[in-house]
């Protein structure tokens, strides 16, 4: 009788490394292409060793090489049930928390910043972050009223502090 075995940690890590290597190689090749197509400024008699895309080009070659080596290594590891185990990792509570953080960061960056003043976008982000993680994503029962009070206080202090420190002290224009 065949008993299904749980995938071991090495198998899951090997498959995670394989996915990561694909992303690294794709990123490296994209950066290589963009660096290669940058203007070389020959008309201004710029020395070839000082072209604007030289450093990103070298780094992209290194990134592509490292990603390729990681792919080769992870492909050759015996990983029985590795894909199944990797899929199970993405259904955990920790993975849900990471996805919520990514979602909040994208909403803040792509929607709120530019539509609201930066300090207001920061306040809203901080408030939403605290409320979501204190009430919805909390491990145990938490008083919503207490969380609401703390979230408002920290959001106002945080957003106001960001504005004060960057705009007034460091004289950095925020978006």
Secondary structure in CASP SS format (residue, H / E / C, confidence):
PFRMAT SS
TARGET T0000
AUTHOR 0000-0000-0000
METHOD secondary structure of the structure
MODEL  1
X C 1.00
X C 1.00
X C 1.00
X C 1.00
X C 1.00
X C 1.00
X C 1.00
X C 1.00
X H 1.00
X H 1.00
X H 1.00
X H 1.00
X H 1.00
X H 1.00
X H 1.00
X H 1.00
X H 1.00
X H 1.00
X H 1.00
X H 1.00
X H 1.00
X H 1.00
X H 1.00
X H 1.00
X H 1.00
X H 1.00
X H 1.00
X H 1.00
X H 1.00
X H 1.00
X H 1.00
X H 1.00
X H 1.00
X H 1.00
X H 1.00
X H 1.00
X C 1.00
X C 1.00
X C 1.00
X C 1.00
X C 1.00
X H 1.00
X H 1.00
X H 1.00
X C 1.00
X C 1.00
X C 1.00
X H 1.00
X H 1.00
X H 1.00
X C 1.00
X C 1.00
X C 1.00
X H 1.00
X H 1.00
X H 1.00
X H 1.00
X H 1.00
X H 1.00
X H 1.00
X H 1.00
X H 1.00
X H 1.00
X H 1.00
X H 1.00
X H 1.00
X H 1.00
X H 1.00
X H 1.00
X H 1.00
X H 1.00
X H 1.00
X H 1.00
X H 1.00
X H 1.00
X C 1.00
X C 1.00
X C 1.00
X C 1.00
X C 1.00
X C 1.00
X H 1.00
X H 1.00
X H 1.00
X H 1.00
X H 1.00
X H 1.00
X H 1.00
X H 1.00
X C 1.00
X C 1.00
X C 1.00
X H 1.00
X H 1.00
X H 1.00
X H 1.00
X H 1.00
X H 1.00
X H 1.00
X H 1.00
X H 1.00
X H 1.00
X H 1.00
X H 1.00
X H 1.00
X H 1.00
X H 1.00
X H 1.00
X H 1.00
X H 1.00
X H 1.00
X H 1.00
X H 1.00
X H 1.00
X H 1.00
X E 1.00
X C 1.00
X H 1.00
X H 1.00
X H 1.00
X H 1.00
X H 1.00
X H 1.00
X H 1.00
X H 1.00
X H 1.00
X H 1.00
X H 1.00
X H 1.00
X H 1.00
X H 1.00
X H 1.00
X H 1.00
X H 1.00
X H 1.00
X H 1.00
X C 1.00
X C 1.00
X C 1.00
X C 1.00
X C 1.00
X C 1.00
X C 1.00
X H 1.00
X H 1.00
X H 1.00
X H 1.00
X H 1.00
X H 1.00
X H 1.00
X H 1.00
X H 1.00
X H 1.00
X H 1.00
X H 1.00
X H 1.00
X H 1.00
X H 1.00
X H 1.00
X H 1.00
X H 1.00
X H 1.00
X H 1.00
X H 1.00
X H 1.00
X H 1.00
X H 1.00
X H 1.00
X H 1.00
X C 1.00
X C 1.00
X C 1.00
X C 1.00
X C 1.00
X C 1.00
END
